[in-house]
Amino acid sequence: MPNVMTNGFNMMVRHAPALIGCTVGPWDHSYRALTETGECVISVPTAEMAQTVVDIGNCSGADVDKFQEFGLTALAGEKVQAPLVGECYANIECKF
């Protein structure tokens, strides 16, 4: 099942080629999918999505289909299999 997670610990490491660092570990439901696929999408929410972002971070994808629960639209990416979030301002497709 596709998942969405809130991540507050991230930073730009390098601009060209782009490299973004973030903290994700085995305590996160998304960790297994990230390590198995080697890909993800970093979605940049709008200011209007602030409460939704908080709510997403306060539940687990192990228990909740977050796309359905929060009325989010999963869009197909061009470079990765992980879904983009249609309501977000931008989506960055990532492979590692």
N, C-alpha and C positions, 0 to 999 in steps of 0.2 A: 504494500500500500504506500503510495507517495506520502511524504511527510513534510511538514514545515516546522522549523524551529526558530526560536528567537536567540540571537547570539549578540551579546553586548561586549565581548572581548575580541576585538579585531582591529587590524591596522594595515595600512599600506606599507609594504616592505620595499618594493621596487616598482618604478614606473614602466620601464621598457627592458625586457618584456614585463608585463604586469605580474606582480606577485603580492598576494594578500595573505596575511597571517591571521589565524583565528584559533580560539581555544575550544576544542571538542574532545571529549574523552569517553571511556567506556561507561560512564555514569549517564551519558546522553543516549536516548533511544536512536538517534540518527547516526551514531558512531559506527554501528555495524554496516549500514548502507554505504556510508562514506568510505570505509576501508575496503569493502567488497567491490564497489564500482569505481572508486577513484575519481568520482565526479560529483558535482553539486551545482546549485545555482545560488548566487547571492542576490537576493531580491531587496531592492531599496524601497521601503514603504513611503507613502505620502504622510504628511502631518496628520491628516484626517484618520489615518489608520492606527494612531498611537495606542488607543485602548485595545484594539484588536491584537496588536503586537504584544502587549502586556498579557492579554488573555491566552494567546498562543504559548507564551513562555511559562504559563502557570498550569499547563496540562501536558500529558505525554501522548505522543503518537502511538504508543503501545496500547493505549486505552481509547483514543479518540481519532476519528478521521477528521483531521483539522481542516482540510479543504471543504468538506461538507459542513462541519460544525460552525465554521466562521464565514461561510458563503463565498469562498475564494474560487477563482477560476484557474484550473490547471491548464497551462498552454504548453504545446510541444516546443522544445528548443531546436536550434539548428545544429548545435555541436554536441549536446549531451542528451541522455535519456531522462535525466531528472527534470521535473516539471518547473516551468516558469510560473510566477504568480501574476495573473492578468491585471489585478487591481494595483499592483506596485508601479512606482514611478519608473523604475529601471530594473532589469534582470541581467546579471553578469554570469555567463556560463563558464564553469571552471572545471578543469581536469588537472589531476596531480599524479 
